[in-house]
Amino acid sequence: MPLQYTGIVDEHMTVRRAAGLFDISHMGEIFVSGLGAESFLNRILTNDVRRLSIGQGQYTLLCGPEGGVIDDLYVFRVDAPRFLLVVNAARTDADWAWIQEQVSEGSSRGDIEIENGSDSLGAFALQGPAAASFAHCVIEGGSIGGAPLANVNQLKKNQIGEFAFANKHVYVARTGYTGEDGFEMITEVANIVAMWNRALA
C-alpha cells in the first residue's frame, strides 16, 4: 500500500477541495452478533452501544481490564443483534485475540457469535467535498440493510447501510475520518476492484 501516489500536498489538497480514493483494505472487520452481543460489547467498549439504532455507528475504545486502551475503532449496529467493528490494521490480530478471550471467559458465551472478516473483505474510502456528488454512481439503488435509505447519498454522519454491487453485499458508512465528508465502502475482496474502478471512473 503506497503512502502516497502523486505527493502528500497534492493528495491532501485534492481531498480538501474535491475528492480522493484511498485503499483501506488493511483495516480489520470483526462481527459480533447474538442475543448477548449488546451486553458483551458494553463490557469491552467505552461507549454504550444500546444507544445505537440499526444503521448507526460510534467511535469508541476497546479497553483491557485495567482500563488501558487496546485499540480505537468504529462500532456499527448493522442489524438488531449484529454489530460490525472496524479496527486498526496493526491491532487487528491483538483485538481479535482479546475479543476471543473475553467471549470464552464470559458467562453468556453461548449467546455471542464472533467472526473475523478481515481477510475476506476489502475496503476503500471515498472522501472529500465532492464525494457525495457521485457516490450514488458507484453504489446504485437503495439500501437492503442497515439504515433504510433510497440511495447512498442519504447516509448521515456515522450511519451505515448495506447495499448491493454486482449482486454482492456492500457496507457503506459515512464517517468521513479525514475531516471531510466521505464514505467508506466494505465488500468481499473479489468485489472491491470493480467498485474501486467504478469510483475512479
GROMACS elastic network, one bead per residue, 0.5 to 0.9 nm:
[ bonds ]
;  ai    aj funct       b0    kb
    1     4     6  0.87196   500
    1    23     6  0.76241   500
    1    24     6  0.89488   500
    1    26     6  0.85321   500
    2     5     6  0.66559   500
    3     8     6  0.84946   500
    4     7     6  0.56320   500
    4     8     6  0.61102   500
    4    11     6  0.76876   500
    5     8     6  0.79842   500
    5    11     6  0.78121   500
    6     9     6  0.87073   500
    6    10     6  0.66433   500
    6    11     6  0.68542   500
    7    10     6  0.53734   500
    7    11     6  0.60728   500
    7    12     6  0.84720   500
    8    11     6  0.52654   500
    8    12     6  0.59573   500
    8    13     6  0.85748   500
    9    12     6  0.50572   500
    9    13     6  0.61062   500
    9    14     6  0.84618   500
   10    13     6  0.53546   500
   10    14     6  0.61056   500
   10    15     6  0.87806   500
   11    15     6  0.62886   500
   11    16     6  0.85861   500
   11    20     6  0.73183   500
   12    15     6  0.54048   500
   12    16     6  0.62607   500
   12    17     6  0.86860   500
   12    20     6  0.86335   500
   13    17     6  0.58758   500
   13    18     6  0.80230   500
   14    17     6  0.52493   500
   14    18     6  0.53783   500
   14    19     6  0.58737   500
   14    20     6  0.63374   500
   14   128     6  0.77456   500
   15    18     6  0.54528   500
   15    21     6  0.84345   500
   15   126     6  0.89973   500
   15   127     6  0.62296   500
   15   129     6  0.75056   500
   15   130     6  0.86867   500
   15   178     6  0.83530   500
   15   180     6  0.75197   500
   16    19     6  0.71532   500
   16    20     6  0.87152   500
   16   127     6  0.85586   500
   16   128     6  0.57009   500
   16   129     6  0.68622   500
   16   178     6  0.89452   500
   16   179     6  0.86698   500
   16   180     6  0.67107   500
   17   128     6  0.67448   500
   17   129     6  0.64509   500
   17   130     6  0.76889   500
   18   127     6  0.83815   500
   18   128     6  0.54110   500
   18   129     6  0.55068   500
   18   131     6  0.73047   500
   19   126     6  0.68460   500
   19   127     6  0.53935   500
   19   129     6  0.63554   500
   19   130     6  0.54642   500
   19   131     6  0.55502   500
   19   182     6  0.85332   500
   20   125     6  0.79243   500
   20   126     6  0.58377   500
   20   127     6  0.54652   500
   20   128     6  0.63532   500
   20   131     6  0.80173   500
   21   124     6  0.68694   500
   21   125     6  0.56673   500
   21   127     6  0.66211   500
   21   196     6  0.81939   500
   21   199     6  0.80033   500
   21   200     6  0.76151   500
   22   123     6  0.88113   500
   22   124     6  0.54895   500
   22   125     6  0.51468   500
   22   126     6  0.67573   500
   22   127     6  0.82213   500
   23    26     6  0.78055   500
   23   122     6  0.83718   500
   23   123     6  0.63529   500
   23   125     6  0.64869   500
   23   196     6  0.86535   500
   24    27     6  0.57603   500
   24    89     6  0.89289   500
   24   122     6  0.74048   500
   24   123     6  0.52019   500
   24   125     6  0.65839   500
   24   184     6  0.85157   500
   25    28     6  0.77674   500
   25    89     6  0.86634   500
   25   118     6  0.82878   500
   25   119     6  0.89848   500
   25   121     6  0.72409   500
   25   124     6  0.64222   500
   25   186     6  0.82739   500
   25   189     6  0.86383   500
   26    88     6  0.79795   500
   26    89     6  0.53027   500
   26    90     6  0.84865   500
   26   118     6  0.81112   500
   26   122     6  0.77893   500
   26   123     6  0.80187   500
   27    86     6  0.68065   500
   27    87     6  0.60118   500
   27    88     6  0.52638   500
   27    90     6  0.81700   500
   27    92     6  0.75572   500
   27   118     6  0.72359   500
   27   122     6  0.83953   500
   27   123     6  0.78215   500
   28    85     6  0.79238   500
   28    86     6  0.56227   500
   28    88     6  0.60630   500
   28    89     6  0.56594   500
   28    90     6  0.88135   500
   28    91     6  0.82297   500
   28    92     6  0.54475   500
   28    93     6  0.86265   500
   28   116     6  0.79449   500
   28   117     6  0.73800   500
   28   119     6  0.80435   500
   28   121     6  0.85284   500
   29    84     6  0.67207   500
   29    85     6  0.56534   500
   29    87     6  0.62786   500
   29    88     6  0.89704   500
   29    92     6  0.81086   500
   29   115     6  0.85638   500
   29   116     6  0.62671   500
   29   117     6  0.53169   500
   29   119     6  0.85988   500
   29   121     6  0.76343   500
   30    83     6  0.83025   500
   30    84     6  0.58475   500
   30    85     6  0.50433   500
   30    86     6  0.66051   500
   30    87     6  0.76706   500
   30    92     6  0.86805   500
   30    96     6  0.75492   500
   30   114     6  0.71449   500
   30   115     6  0.57389   500
   30   117     6  0.57888   500
   30   118     6  0.69159   500
   31    82     6  0.70293   500
   31    83     6  0.56341   500
   31    85     6  0.61744   500
   31    86     6  0.88956   500
   31   113     6  0.79818   500
   31   114     6  0.55539   500
   31   115     6  0.50785   500
   31   116     6  0.64421   500
   31   117     6  0.72650   500
   32    37     6  0.60011   500
   32    38     6  0.87068   500
   32    40     6  0.89730   500
   32    41     6  0.82368   500
   32    81     6  0.82066   500
   32    82     6  0.58111   500
   32    83     6  0.51675   500
   32    84     6  0.65221   500
   32    85     6  0.77849   500
   32   112     6  0.69335   500
   32   113     6  0.57762   500
   32   115     6  0.66918   500
   33    36     6  0.75471   500
   33    37     6  0.51890   500
   33    38     6  0.81818   500
   33    79     6  0.87885   500
   33    80     6  0.87681   500
   33    81     6  0.52635   500
   33    83     6  0.60645   500
   33    84     6  0.87036   500
   33   111     6  0.82534   500
   33   112     6  0.57863   500
   33   113     6  0.51496   500
   33   114     6  0.64502   500
   33   115     6  0.86807   500
   34    37     6  0.52374   500
   34    38     6  0.82151   500
   34    80     6  0.89892   500
   34    81     6  0.52342   500
   34    82     6  0.66069   500
   34   110     6  0.86492   500
   34   111     6  0.53479   500
   34   113     6  0.58573   500
   34   114     6  0.87622   500
   35    38     6  0.72620   500
   35    39     6  0.86036   500
   35    81     6  0.59834   500
   35    82     6  0.88658   500
   35   111     6  0.53013   500
   35   112     6  0.66152   500
   36    39     6  0.56875   500
   36    40     6  0.60337   500
   36    41     6  0.86513   500
   36    81     6  0.80890   500
   36   108     6  0.64768   500
   36   109     6  0.76604   500
   36   110     6  0.81788   500
   36   112     6  0.52912   500
   36   113     6  0.86998   500
   37    40     6  0.50768   500
   37    41     6  0.60714   500
   37    42     6  0.85341   500
   37    81     6  0.65142   500
   37    82     6  0.72233   500
   37    83     6  0.77566   500
   37   111     6  0.72609   500
   37   112     6  0.55079   500
   37   113     6  0.77053   500
   37   114     6  0.89580   500
   38    41     6  0.53424   500
   38    42     6  0.62439   500
   38    43     6  0.87903   500
   38    48     6  0.88385   500
   38    49     6  0.65213   500
   38    50     6  0.67524   500
   38    81     6  0.72876   500
   38    82     6  0.85501   500
   38    83     6  0.84272   500
   39    42     6  0.50140   500
   39    43     6  0.63581   500
   39    49     6  0.84170   500
   39    50     6  0.84288   500
   40    43     6  0.51961   500
   40    44     6  0.66682   500
   40    45     6  0.86790   500
   40   102     6  0.86214   500
   40   103     6  0.79682   500
   40   106     6  0.83089   500
   40   108     6  0.83588   500
   40   109     6  0.89803   500
   40   112     6  0.79442   500
   41    44     6  0.52478   500
   41    45     6  0.56803   500
   41    46     6  0.87895   500
   41    47     6  0.87923   500
   41    48     6  0.83025   500
   41    49     6  0.71176   500
   42    45     6  0.54375   500
   42    46     6  0.70241   500
   42    47     6  0.68608   500
   42    48     6  0.58024   500
   42    49     6  0.63200   500
   42    50     6  0.80774   500
   43    46     6  0.78646   500
   44    61     6  0.83868   500
   44    62     6  0.58689   500
   44    63     6  0.60081   500
   44    64     6  0.74772   500
   44    65     6  0.85802   500
   44    99     6  0.82394   500
   44   102     6  0.82252   500
   45    48     6  0.77545   500
   45    49     6  0.85055   500
   45    60     6  0.65520   500
   45    61     6  0.54989   500
   45    63     6  0.62507   500
   46    60     6  0.60336   500
   46    61     6  0.55234   500
   46    62     6  0.68108   500
   46    63     6  0.73248   500
   47    50     6  0.88769   500
   47    51     6  0.88088   500
   47    58     6  0.79307   500
   47    59     6  0.81202   500
   47    60     6  0.58789   500
   47    61     6  0.75699   500
   48    51     6  0.59843   500
   48    52     6  0.79707   500
   49    52     6  0.53952   500
   49    53     6  0.87694   500
   49    57     6  0.85831   500
   49    58     6  0.81870   500
   49    75     6  0.81325   500
   49    76     6  0.86082   500
   49    77     6  0.80029   500
   50    53     6  0.78480   500
   51    56     6  0.89911   500
   52    55     6  0.78089   500
   52    56     6  0.54740   500
   52    57     6  0.65741   500
   52    58     6  0.78940   500
   52    76     6  0.77605   500
   52    77     6  0.64066   500
   53    56     6  0.55053   500
   53    57     6  0.83687   500
   53    77     6  0.67148   500
   53    78     6  0.87556   500
   53    79     6  0.86326   500
   53    80     6  0.80201   500
   53   147     6  0.86133   500
   54    57     6  0.86832   500
   54    76     6  0.81191   500
   54    77     6  0.51830   500
   54    78     6  0.56091   500
   54    79     6  0.54346   500
   54    80     6  0.61983   500
   54   145     6  0.87225   500
   54   146     6  0.55956   500
   54   147     6  0.61626   500
   54   148     6  0.89541   500
   54   159     6  0.88791   500
   54   160     6  0.85036   500
   55    76     6  0.68185   500
   55    77     6  0.56571   500
   55    78     6  0.53556   500
   55    79     6  0.73234   500
   55   145     6  0.79228   500
   55   148     6  0.78313   500
   55   158     6  0.85639   500
   55   159     6  0.54058   500
   55   161     6  0.59136   500
   55   162     6  0.86830   500
   55   173     6  0.88455   500
   56    75     6  0.85603   500
   56    76     6  0.56978   500
   56    77     6  0.58060   500
   56    78     6  0.75620   500
   56   146     6  0.79201   500
   56   147     6  0.73083   500
   56   157     6  0.88203   500
   56   158     6  0.60664   500
   56   160     6  0.60000   500
   56   161     6  0.87351   500
   56   173     6  0.89849   500
   57    74     6  0.66657   500
   57    75     6  0.54057   500
   57    77     6  0.62992   500
   57    78     6  0.86887   500
   57    84     6  0.89332   500
   57   157     6  0.88453   500
   57   158     6  0.51483   500
   57   159     6  0.57564   500
   57   160     6  0.70047   500
   57   173     6  0.84661   500
   57   175     6  0.86075   500
   58    73     6  0.85173   500
   58    74     6  0.56481   500
   58    75     6  0.56225   500
   58    76     6  0.66289   500
   58   158     6  0.64392   500
   58   159     6  0.87059   500
   59    72     6  0.74947   500
   59    73     6  0.59196   500
   59    75     6  0.65521   500
   59   158     6  0.85534   500
   60    71     6  0.87888   500
   60    72     6  0.59286   500
   60    73     6  0.55986   500
   60    74     6  0.60192   500
   60    75     6  0.70818   500
   61    69     6  0.65081   500
   61    70     6  0.75285   500
   61    71     6  0.59428   500
   61    73     6  0.60896   500
   61    74     6  0.83117   500
   62    67     6  0.89917   500
   62    68     6  0.85523   500
   62    69     6  0.59521   500
   62    70     6  0.54652   500
   62    71     6  0.52633   500
   62    72     6  0.61546   500
   62    73     6  0.73990   500
   62    95     6  0.80418   500
   63    66     6  0.78024   500
   63    67     6  0.54121   500
   63    68     6  0.54373   500
   63    70     6  0.52536   500
   63    71     6  0.72002   500
   63    72     6  0.88478   500
   64    67     6  0.52638   500
   64    68     6  0.53719   500
   64    69     6  0.63941   500
   64    70     6  0.63786   500
   64    98     6  0.84971   500
   65    68     6  0.73749   500
   67    70     6  0.89900   500
   69    72     6  0.74121   500
   70    91     6  0.78746   500
   70    94     6  0.80003   500
   70    95     6  0.71141   500
   70    98     6  0.87898   500
   71    87     6  0.72646   500
   71    88     6  0.71664   500
   71    91     6  0.66623   500
   71    92     6  0.88310   500
   71    94     6  0.89185   500
   71    95     6  0.72287   500
   72    87     6  0.69561   500
   72    88     6  0.73212   500
   73    85     6  0.67509   500
   73    86     6  0.57143   500
   73    88     6  0.68099   500
   74    84     6  0.80915   500
   74    85     6  0.57320   500
   74    86     6  0.52565   500
   74    87     6  0.68583   500
   75    83     6  0.67191   500
   75    84     6  0.56610   500
   75    86     6  0.64571   500
   75    87     6  0.87318   500
   76    79     6  0.89185   500
   76    82     6  0.85985   500
   76    83     6  0.54589   500
   76    84     6  0.50980   500
   76    85     6  0.64675   500
   76    86     6  0.83192   500
   76   158     6  0.83825   500
   76   159     6  0.78459   500
   76   160     6  0.70127   500
   76   173     6  0.87964   500
   77    80     6  0.69173   500
   77    81     6  0.78479   500
   77    82     6  0.61055   500
   77    84     6  0.64973   500
   77   146     6  0.75124   500
   77   160     6  0.81450   500
   78    81     6  0.82112   500
   78    82     6  0.57847   500
   78    83     6  0.55242   500
   78    84     6  0.66684   500
   78   145     6  0.71640   500
   78   147     6  0.79517   500
   78   160     6  0.71261   500
   78   161     6  0.74056   500
   78   162     6  0.79052   500
   78   171     6  0.88351   500
   79    83     6  0.68729   500
   79   145     6  0.74790   500
   79   146     6  0.61481   500
   80    83     6  0.82149   500
   87    90     6  0.87429   500
   87    91     6  0.70449   500
   87    92     6  0.61315   500
   87    95     6  0.77838   500
   88    91     6  0.53541   500
   88    92     6  0.60190   500
   88    95     6  0.89219   500
   89    92     6  0.53716   500
   89    93     6  0.83800   500
   90    93     6  0.76224   500
   90    94     6  0.83559   500
   91    94     6  0.52755   500
   91    95     6  0.58460   500
   91    96     6  0.84310   500
   92    95     6  0.51000   500
   92    96     6  0.60067   500
   92    97     6  0.85228   500
   92   118     6  0.80346   500
   93    96     6  0.51453   500
   93    97     6  0.61169   500
   93    98     6  0.85764   500
   94    97     6  0.51484   500
   94    98     6  0.61158   500
   94    99     6  0.85891   500
   95    98     6  0.51395   500
   95    99     6  0.60961   500
   95   100     6  0.85275   500
   96    99     6  0.51696   500
   96   100     6  0.60781   500
   96   101     6  0.85365   500
   96   115     6  0.89811   500
   96   116     6  0.71804   500
   97   100     6  0.51655   500
   97   101     6  0.61735   500
   97   102     6  0.86907   500
   98   101     6  0.50713   500
   98   102     6  0.62044   500
   98   103     6  0.86830   500
   99   102     6  0.50701   500
   99   103     6  0.61789   500
   99   104     6  0.86321   500
   99   114     6  0.83604   500
  100   103     6  0.51829   500
  100   104     6  0.62171   500
  100   105     6  0.86633   500
  100   114     6  0.77688   500
  101   104     6  0.52157   500
  101   105     6  0.62176   500
  101   106     6  0.86086   500
  102   105     6  0.51762   500
  102   106     6  0.60295   500
  102   109     6  0.88508   500
  103   106     6  0.51745   500
  103   107     6  0.82964   500
  103   108     6  0.79399   500
  103   109     6  0.54450   500
  103   110     6  0.89291   500
  103   112     6  0.73777   500
  103   113     6  0.86617   500
  103   114     6  0.84658   500
  104   107     6  0.82481   500
  104   109     6  0.62400   500
  105   108     6  0.88770   500
  105   109     6  0.76463   500
  106   109     6  0.55303   500
  107   110     6  0.81604   500
  108   111     6  0.55621   500
  108   112     6  0.70623   500
  109   112     6  0.52796   500
  109   113     6  0.78930   500
  110   113     6  0.77666   500
  116   119     6  0.77097   500
  116   120     6  0.86957   500
  117   120     6  0.54549   500
  117   121     6  0.60131   500
  118   121     6  0.55816   500
  118   122     6  0.77911   500
  119   122     6  0.79381   500
  119   189     6  0.82082   500
  120   187     6  0.85149   500
  120   188     6  0.59350   500
  120   189     6  0.57849   500
  120   190     6  0.85900   500
  121   186     6  0.66326   500
  121   187     6  0.54371   500
  121   190     6  0.84080   500
  121   191     6  0.89131   500
  121   192     6  0.82466   500
  122   185     6  0.83387   500
  122   186     6  0.57645   500
  122   187     6  0.56132   500
  122   188     6  0.58466   500
  122   190     6  0.82797   500
  122   191     6  0.80856   500
  122   192     6  0.58729   500
  122   193     6  0.88152   500
  123   184     6  0.69714   500
  123   185     6  0.53780   500
  123   187     6  0.63726   500
  123   188     6  0.84485   500
  123   189     6  0.81334   500
  123   192     6  0.67440   500
  124   183     6  0.84439   500
  124   184     6  0.58353   500
  124   185     6  0.55236   500
  124   186     6  0.68868   500
  124   192     6  0.80667   500
  124   196     6  0.74232   500
  125   176     6  0.83744   500
  125   182     6  0.71348   500
  125   183     6  0.57284   500
  125   185     6  0.63098   500
  125   186     6  0.89662   500
  126   131     6  0.62475   500
  126   132     6  0.89720   500
  126   135     6  0.79699   500
  126   176     6  0.85187   500
  126   181     6  0.88262   500
  126   182     6  0.55651   500
  126   183     6  0.51960   500
  126   184     6  0.63137   500
  126   185     6  0.79176   500
  126   199     6  0.79768   500
  127   130     6  0.79291   500
  127   131     6  0.57377   500
  127   132     6  0.86502   500
  127   176     6  0.63683   500
  127   177     6  0.83536   500
  127   178     6  0.71303   500
  127   179     6  0.87834   500
  127   180     6  0.63452   500
  127   181     6  0.59276   500
  127   183     6  0.61572   500
  127   184     6  0.81816   500
  128   131     6  0.53380   500
  128   132     6  0.81972   500
  128   176     6  0.80794   500
  128   178     6  0.81724   500
  128   179     6  0.85012   500
  128   180     6  0.51232   500
  128   181     6  0.54208   500
  128   182     6  0.58177   500
  129   132     6  0.70450   500
  129   133     6  0.83461   500
  129   180     6  0.63262   500
  129   181     6  0.57507   500
  129   182     6  0.75716   500
  130   133     6  0.54217   500
  130   134     6  0.74198   500
  130   135     6  0.89811   500
  130   181     6  0.83582   500
  130   182     6  0.87517   500
  131   134     6  0.59247   500
  131   135     6  0.59261   500
  131   181     6  0.71965   500
  131   182     6  0.60458   500
  131   183     6  0.76596   500
  132   135     6  0.52576   500
  132   136     6  0.75273   500
  132   152     6  0.86343   500
  132   153     6  0.58936   500
  132   181     6  0.77302   500
  132   182     6  0.71587   500
  132   183     6  0.82567   500
  133   136     6  0.75853   500
  133   137     6  0.86586   500
  133   153     6  0.80344   500
  134   137     6  0.52384   500
  134   138     6  0.70349   500
  134   153     6  0.84997   500
  134   199     6  0.82172   500
  135   138     6  0.52813   500
  135   139     6  0.64056   500
  135   140     6  0.84476   500
  135   152     6  0.68263   500
  135   153     6  0.65546   500
  135   182     6  0.89975   500
  135   183     6  0.79137   500
  135   199     6  0.75725   500
  136   139     6  0.50416   500
  136   140     6  0.53473   500
  136   141     6  0.77209   500
  136   151     6  0.64926   500
  136   152     6  0.56523   500
  136   153     6  0.61317   500
  137   140     6  0.58569   500
  137   198     6  0.80126   500
  137   199     6  0.77630   500
  138   165     6  0.84474   500
  138   195     6  0.67781   500
  138   196     6  0.85599   500
  138   198     6  0.57623   500
  138   199     6  0.55031   500
  139   142     6  0.87603   500
  139   151     6  0.79832   500
  139   152     6  0.66859   500
  139   163     6  0.72422   500
  139   164     6  0.72579   500
  139   165     6  0.64680   500
  139   170     6  0.86598   500
  139   172     6  0.88723   500
  139   195     6  0.82716   500
  139   199     6  0.89838   500
  140   151     6  0.68181   500
  140   152     6  0.74822   500
  140   163     6  0.81713   500
  140   164     6  0.77975   500
  140   165     6  0.76651   500
  141   149     6  0.88952   500
  141   150     6  0.66003   500
  141   151     6  0.54196   500
  141   152     6  0.76282   500
  141   163     6  0.76311   500
  141   164     6  0.79268   500
  142   148     6  0.77474   500
  142   149     6  0.55161   500
  142   152     6  0.69153   500
  142   162     6  0.87869   500
  142   163     6  0.67532   500
  142   164     6  0.85438   500
  143   146     6  0.72609   500
  143   147     6  0.71185   500
  143   148     6  0.58744   500
  143   149     6  0.53154   500
  143   150     6  0.65169   500
  143   151     6  0.66412   500
  143   152     6  0.73478   500
  143   161     6  0.58914   500
  143   162     6  0.53936   500
  143   164     6  0.76917   500
  144   147     6  0.85255   500
  144   148     6  0.73858   500
  144   149     6  0.84041   500
  144   161     6  0.75371   500
  144   162     6  0.54819   500
  144   163     6  0.54697   500
  144   164     6  0.74933   500
  144   169     6  0.87455   500
  145   148     6  0.67005   500
  145   149     6  0.89036   500
  145   160     6  0.88738   500
  145   161     6  0.58382   500
  145   163     6  0.69847   500
  145   171     6  0.88132   500
  146   149     6  0.87264   500
  146   159     6  0.83856   500
  146   160     6  0.60078   500
  146   162     6  0.55116   500
  146   163     6  0.88120   500
  146   171     6  0.84958   500
  147   155     6  0.77004   500
  147   159     6  0.69528   500
  147   160     6  0.61223   500
  147   162     6  0.76586   500
  148   161     6  0.72192   500
  148   162     6  0.89075   500
  149   152     6  0.69416   500
  149   153     6  0.86192   500
  149   154     6  0.62446   500
  149   155     6  0.72696   500
  149   161     6  0.76162   500
  150   153     6  0.85223   500
  150   154     6  0.71185   500
  151   154     6  0.58353   500
  151   155     6  0.79152   500
  151   163     6  0.88794   500
  152   155     6  0.57944   500
  152   161     6  0.76586   500
  152   163     6  0.81011   500
  152   172     6  0.75756   500
  153   156     6  0.81455   500
  155   158     6  0.81414   500
  155   159     6  0.58248   500
  155   160     6  0.69357   500
  155   161     6  0.74453   500
  155   172     6  0.85592   500
  155   173     6  0.75014   500
  155   174     6  0.63611   500
  155   183     6  0.88925   500
  156   159     6  0.54313   500
  156   160     6  0.83264   500
  156   173     6  0.87393   500
  156   174     6  0.64570   500
  156   175     6  0.84827   500
  157   160     6  0.88479   500
  157   173     6  0.82719   500
  157   174     6  0.53575   500
  157   175     6  0.55872   500
  157   176     6  0.76657   500
  157   181     6  0.82721   500
  157   182     6  0.89049   500
  158   173     6  0.66426   500
  158   174     6  0.53368   500
  158   176     6  0.82925   500
  159   172     6  0.83687   500
  159   173     6  0.56430   500
  159   174     6  0.57248   500
  159   175     6  0.73390   500
  160   171     6  0.67472   500
  160   172     6  0.55027   500
  160   174     6  0.65572   500
  160   175     6  0.87936   500
  161   170     6  0.82266   500
  161   171     6  0.57766   500
  161   172     6  0.54141   500
  161   173     6  0.65136   500
  162   169     6  0.66395   500
  162   170     6  0.55496   500
  162   172     6  0.63097   500
  162   173     6  0.88533   500
  163   168     6  0.82660   500
  163   169     6  0.58240   500
  163   170     6  0.50553   500
  163   171     6  0.62952   500
  163   172     6  0.72857   500
  164   167     6  0.56573   500
  164   168     6  0.53687   500
  164   170     6  0.56153   500
  164   171     6  0.85941   500
  165   168     6  0.53064   500
  165   169     6  0.65011   500
  165   170     6  0.66270   500
  165   187     6  0.88182   500
  165   191     6  0.78872   500
  165   195     6  0.76745   500
  166   169     6  0.84358   500
  166   191     6  0.76581   500
  166   194     6  0.87627   500
  168   187     6  0.76663   500
  168   188     6  0.76874   500
  168   191     6  0.74068   500
  169   186     6  0.86976   500
  169   187     6  0.63475   500
  169   188     6  0.77415   500
  170   185     6  0.66974   500
  170   186     6  0.56097   500
  170   188     6  0.77639   500
  170   191     6  0.89508   500
  171   184     6  0.80220   500
  171   185     6  0.57818   500
  171   186     6  0.50453   500
  171   187     6  0.64343   500
  172   183     6  0.64776   500
  172   184     6  0.55474   500
  172   186     6  0.63597   500
  172   187     6  0.88271   500
  173   176     6  0.86003   500
  173   182     6  0.84640   500
  173   183     6  0.55573   500
  173   184     6  0.51130   500
  173   185     6  0.66002   500
  173   186     6  0.84624   500
  174   177     6  0.86309   500
  174   181     6  0.75293   500
  174   182     6  0.57265   500
  174   184     6  0.62372   500
  174   185     6  0.89239   500
  175   178     6  0.86769   500
  175   179     6  0.88507   500
  175   181     6  0.74508   500
  175   182     6  0.65104   500
  175   183     6  0.65479   500
  175   184     6  0.73349   500
  176   179     6  0.58586   500
  176   180     6  0.55079   500
  176   183     6  0.61736   500
  176   184     6  0.77673   500
  177   180     6  0.71093   500
  177   181     6  0.80215   500
  177   182     6  0.76081   500
  177   183     6  0.89698   500
  178   181     6  0.78414   500
  178   182     6  0.80078   500
  179   182     6  0.86073   500
  185   192     6  0.87021   500
  185   195     6  0.87852   500
  186   189     6  0.88596   500
  186   192     6  0.77646   500
  187   190     6  0.82346   500
  187   191     6  0.63545   500
  187   192     6  0.61619   500
  187   195     6  0.89859   500
  188   191     6  0.52865   500
  188   192     6  0.63947   500
  189   192     6  0.53232   500
  189   193     6  0.76980   500
  190   193     6  0.71114   500
  190   194     6  0.83379   500
  191   194     6  0.58400   500
  191   195     6  0.65788   500
  191   196     6  0.89305   500
  192   195     6  0.51169   500
  192   196     6  0.60680   500
  192   197     6  0.86280   500
  193   197     6  0.61386   500
  193   198     6  0.85597   500
  194   197     6  0.51385   500
  194   198     6  0.61882   500
  194   199     6  0.87113   500
  195   198     6  0.50386   500
  195   199     6  0.62389   500
  195   200     6  0.85660   500
  196   199     6  0.51645   500
  196   200     6  0.60833   500
  196   201     6  0.85604   500
  197   201     6  0.60227   500
  198   201     6  0.51617   500
